[in-house]
């Protein structure tokens, strides 16, 4: 609802009046793939809810999709964006290397770590780091700031606020970059400031709502 309201207000002039006549793009529907995908997704979600190892469940779901495929592999490969795959691979290699080296622990001041017991302060740090480093590396760094007491609550809060922070700017999340790259193929350009104009008020509003919710629910 908030997304709709902000977009409708910012682009009220462009959205005023009737939309131009355009022919809808009719996609190719593979009924077998849809049914199979829904069944596998239901099984995977059930596995997650039951409490099985997420990595094993996801791998089994992917394997089931592969061994029951009817499409030729080359058709699937043609739709894969290998540039984005390389970005993901490189990102996680760097994150893993930095984490294993112990560099993050050396950079963080122990006194500072001990003093981060405030949820608003932790949220601000999450937002800043997520938009400077992207939200995945930010989580890897900020996990060292989570206090031992009520760790579960702090992990949940970081999951929530790093996700919200990832929507603040284009660089906040790899998912944003994926969308930008995809729409370029449709001759649509989404600039950094165009995105920020929409997402800044939305992100701030959602973060405030989240802080109030956590404050009331967990008394942080």
C-alpha positions, 0 to 999 in steps of 0.5 A: 500500500505504501509503495502504491501511494508514493509511486502514485504521488511522485508520478501523478502527472505521468499516470494522469489519464488513460494509459496508451493503447498497447498490445499485451505480450502473450507469454509461452505457457508450459503447463507441465513446468508450472505444475511441477514447479508448484509441487517442488516449491510446496515440498521445499517450503514444507521441508523448511517449515518442518526444520530440515537443513535448508541447504539440503532441502534446496539442493534436493528440490533443484535436483528433482527439477533437473531430473524431471526436465523436458526442456533442452539445456541450451534453451535454459542456458540462453536465459541465464545472465552469466555476468550476474552469476560472476558478480555473485560468485566473486562477492561471496568469495570476497566475503568468505575470504575476509571472514576467514581472515579475521580482518573484520574482528581486527577492524572493529573496536572491542569497546565499540562492539560492547556499547552497541546495545541499542536497537536504533543505533544497530538499525542505523549501522545496518542501513549505512553498511548495507548501502555502502557494502550491499546488504549481504556483506553488511550482515557478515560484518555486523553479526559480530555486533550482536550481543549474546543476550537475546541473540535471537531477537537481534538476529531477527531484527538484522534480517528485517532491517538489512532487507529494508535497507537493501531497498534504500538505494540501488547499491543496497542489494544485488537484486536491485542491480539485477532489475536495473540490468534487465529493464535496460533490455526494454530501453528503460533507464532507472538512475540512482536518484530516480530510484532514491526518490521513491525508496527513501521515504518508503524505507524510512517509513518502514524502518520506523514501523519496524522499530516501533514493532520490535520495541512493543514486541520485545521491549528493546 
